[in-house]
Structures are given as structure tokens and as C-alpha cells.
Amino acid sequence: MSDINELLQHLSDGDRAHHLEAIGLIFDAFTELTTIEVDPTLIENLSAVREHVLSGGQIALDIEAATTELKADPSISAKLIAAEVEAAEINKIQTDTASMSRQERMNYAREHGLDRPRSDSSNMTLSEHLSVLSSLSPMQRIAYARRHGIS
């Protein structure tokens, strides 16, 4: 199977527009479904995109089949598993601390190593740090910003 970009050179402007539109729709649908952003180059050669583009838009874009095909990609399935594990950890922490007093929550955090900076925070972009900051109280924002060199 040839690369869709080679074929697009020989197709009309409308077909190229269908291609870009299909990539955008699948990207948005997959991000909304899984909260994982996928590299658009992985999307452009999916069979659903190829069928939609090569038919001139006559065949409807099958977003469900495209997301299923994306989930099967090894690099994406690893990210999905990591996201599920992180969500499960967060859910467990929230469940464990739901009925605790402030002091008990602080002790819980210390016992489970939640009072230290996250090991993956060095890989975070400024916008990700700002997203974390938006969910914190004012005093927590100050501490977080100082800890991560944002202030």
C-alpha cells in the first residue's frame, strides 16, 4: 500500500481538503475519546481516511473504525494503558482520602510519597504545568510554582 501523500499529489484540491478534514475529525474524536493526542501522520494513512479521500468524499468517514485501528497501533496502545493506570491510581487516591480529615490526608500523602514532586514533571510543558496550577488552591499554586521553577 502506497503512502497517501504520494497519491494526493495526483488528486484534486477537493480531495486534499477531504484528507485534511478527515485527519482533523479523527484526531478530535480520538482525543475526546481517550484524552491522548495522536501524531497526525499516524492518522493520514488509516484505511478509513484512504477510502474517504479516494472516493472523493462519497464514502462516509468511518471514525469508529479509524479509532479502533489507532488503538491497535503499539505506540498508542502503550499510551492508553499508561493513561488507564494513572486514572486508576488517581481514583484510588480519591476514594481512599474522600472521608479523611485534612491532617489524615496530609499523613496519607506523606506515607504514599505524594508530597514530593512527580518524577514525570520534568517532562511537562509550561501549558501542562499551568493546567495543574489551575486546579490548585492559591497556597498550593505558590508552592507548586516554586517547586517547579515557574514563579
Backbone torsions as a table, in degrees:
resi	resn	phi	psi	omega
1	MET	NA	128.6	-178.9
2	SER	-81.2	162.2	178.9
3	ASP	-70.0	136.1	-178.3
4	ILE	-61.5	-30.3	-179.6
5	ASN	-64.3	-31.7	175.9
6	GLU	-67.3	-38.2	-179.9
7	LEU	-72.8	-35.6	-176.8
8	LEU	-61.4	-27.7	179.0
9	GLN	-61.5	-27.4	-175.7
10	HIS	-102.1	2.9	-179.0
11	LEU	-103.5	173.9	-176.4
12	SER	-79.7	169.1	176.8
13	ASP	-62.5	-34.5	177.7
14	GLY	-62.6	-39.7	178.6
15	ASP	-66.8	-39.9	177.2
16	ARG	-64.8	-36.1	177.1
17	ALA	-66.4	-41.0	176.0
18	HIS	-60.0	-39.4	-179.7
19	HIS	-62.1	-50.6	-179.4
20	LEU	-64.3	-40.0	179.1
21	GLU	-63.9	-42.6	-179.8
22	ALA	-63.8	-42.6	177.9
23	ILE	-60.5	-45.2	179.8
24	GLY	-62.4	-43.8	-179.6
25	LEU	-63.9	-44.0	-179.6
26	ILE	-68.8	-40.8	178.0
27	PHE	-57.7	-49.8	-179.2
28	ASP	-63.6	-43.3	-179.1
29	ALA	-64.4	-43.3	-178.5
30	PHE	-68.2	-40.8	178.6
31	THR	-63.8	-42.4	179.3
32	GLU	-66.0	-38.7	-177.5
33	LEU	-72.1	-41.6	-171.1
34	THR	-115.7	-10.4	-173.8
35	THR	64.2	17.0	177.8
36	ILE	-112.9	128.5	176.7
37	GLU	-88.8	131.2	-175.3
38	VAL	-106.0	145.3	175.5
39	ASP	-64.2	124.7	-178.5
40	PRO	-57.5	-23.8	177.7
41	THR	-66.8	-23.9	175.1
42	LEU	-74.7	-27.5	-177.0
43	ILE	-81.2	-35.9	-168.8
44	GLU	-62.9	-23.7	-179.5
45	ASN	-106.0	14.7	175.7
46	LEU	-65.2	149.1	-177.1
47	SER	-62.0	-36.1	179.5
48	ALA	-63.8	-39.2	179.1
49	VAL	-68.6	-44.4	-179.8
50	ARG	-59.4	-46.9	-179.6
51	GLU	-61.3	-43.5	-178.7
52	HIS	-63.6	-45.6	-177.0
53	VAL	-71.1	-46.8	-177.0
54	LEU	-67.8	-23.0	177.1
55	SER	-86.0	0.9	-178.7
56	GLY	71.7	23.6	-179.2
57	GLY	88.2	0.3	-179.3
58	GLN	-70.3	-36.5	174.9
59	ILE	-87.5	124.4	-178.3
60	ALA	-63.0	145.0	179.1
61	LEU	-70.1	120.2	-179.5
62	ASP	-91.2	89.0	-176.1
63	ILE	-66.6	-36.8	180.0
64	GLU	-62.6	-44.2	178.6
65	ALA	-66.0	-37.3	179.2
66	ALA	-65.9	-42.6	179.2
67	THR	-67.2	-36.0	176.7
68	THR	-63.8	-42.7	179.1
69	GLU	-65.8	-37.8	177.2
70	LEU	-65.3	-41.5	179.8
71	LYS	-61.8	-27.4	-179.1
72	ALA	-77.3	-17.0	178.9
73	ASP	-64.9	130.4	-175.7
74	PRO	-57.7	-39.5	-178.8
75	SER	-68.1	-35.0	-179.5
76	ILE	-78.3	-38.6	179.9
77	SER	-63.5	-34.2	176.5
78	ALA	-65.2	-40.6	177.7
79	LYS	-66.3	-38.0	178.9
80	LEU	-63.7	-42.7	178.8
81	ILE	-63.7	-43.7	178.9
82	ALA	-62.1	-40.1	178.8
83	ALA	-66.4	-39.3	178.1
84	GLU	-65.8	-40.6	178.5
85	VAL	-63.6	-45.0	179.8
86	GLU	-63.3	-42.1	178.3
87	ALA	-63.2	-39.0	178.2
88	ALA	-66.1	-40.4	177.9
89	GLU	-63.6	-44.4	179.5
90	ILE	-63.5	-42.2	179.2
91	ASN	-62.7	-40.7	179.0
92	LYS	-64.1	-43.8	179.2
93	ILE	-62.2	-44.4	180.0
94	GLN	-64.1	-40.2	178.7
95	THR	-66.5	-44.5	-179.1
96	ASP	-63.7	-36.3	-173.3
97	THR	-98.3	0.4	-174.4
98	ALA	-57.6	-40.7	-175.0
99	SER	-105.8	15.4	-178.4
100	MET	-89.2	153.9	173.4
101	SER	-76.5	171.8	-179.7
102	ARG	-58.1	-45.7	-179.2
103	GLN	-64.7	-41.1	178.3
104	GLU	-63.7	-37.9	177.4
105	ARG	-65.9	-38.8	178.2
106	MET	-65.7	-42.2	177.5
107	ASN	-63.7	-41.7	177.8
108	TYR	-59.4	-45.5	-179.7
109	ALA	-61.8	-42.1	179.9
110	ARG	-66.0	-43.5	-179.0
111	GLU	-63.6	-32.9	-176.4
112	HIS	-101.8	10.6	176.9
113	GLY	70.5	23.7	-178.2
114	LEU	-88.9	-2.0	-179.0
115	ASP	-92.8	1.6	-179.8
116	ARG	-109.0	159.8	178.1
117	PRO	-59.9	145.8	178.6
118	ARG	-68.3	145.1	-179.3
119	SER	-67.7	-27.2	-178.4
120	ASP	-90.6	2.9	-176.2
121	SER	-70.4	-21.7	179.0
122	SER	-69.7	-20.6	179.3
123	ASN	-91.2	-1.0	-176.4
124	MET	-80.1	144.6	175.8
125	THR	-83.1	168.8	179.7
126	LEU	-61.0	-39.8	-179.9
127	SER	-64.8	-33.4	176.5
128	GLU	-68.6	-40.4	176.2
129	HIS	-62.5	-41.3	179.9
130	LEU	-65.6	-33.4	176.2
131	SER	-64.2	-42.2	177.4
132	VAL	-64.8	-43.2	-178.7
133	LEU	-59.7	-36.4	-176.7
134	SER	-65.4	-20.5	-177.8
135	SER	-96.2	2.1	-176.2
136	LEU	-103.5	160.4	174.5
137	SER	-74.5	165.1	-177.8
138	PRO	-55.5	-43.1	-179.3
139	MET	-69.1	-37.3	177.5
140	GLN	-67.1	-34.1	177.8
141	ARG	-61.8	-45.2	-179.6
142	ILE	-60.8	-48.0	-179.3
143	ALA	-62.6	-43.7	-179.5
144	TYR	-62.9	-46.5	-178.5
145	ALA	-62.2	-41.5	178.6
146	ARG	-65.0	-44.3	-177.0
147	ARG	-62.3	-33.2	-175.9
148	HIS	-105.8	9.1	175.7
149	GLY	69.5	30.3	-178.7
150	ILE	-94.8	-25.4	-175.4
151	SER	-75.6	NA	NA
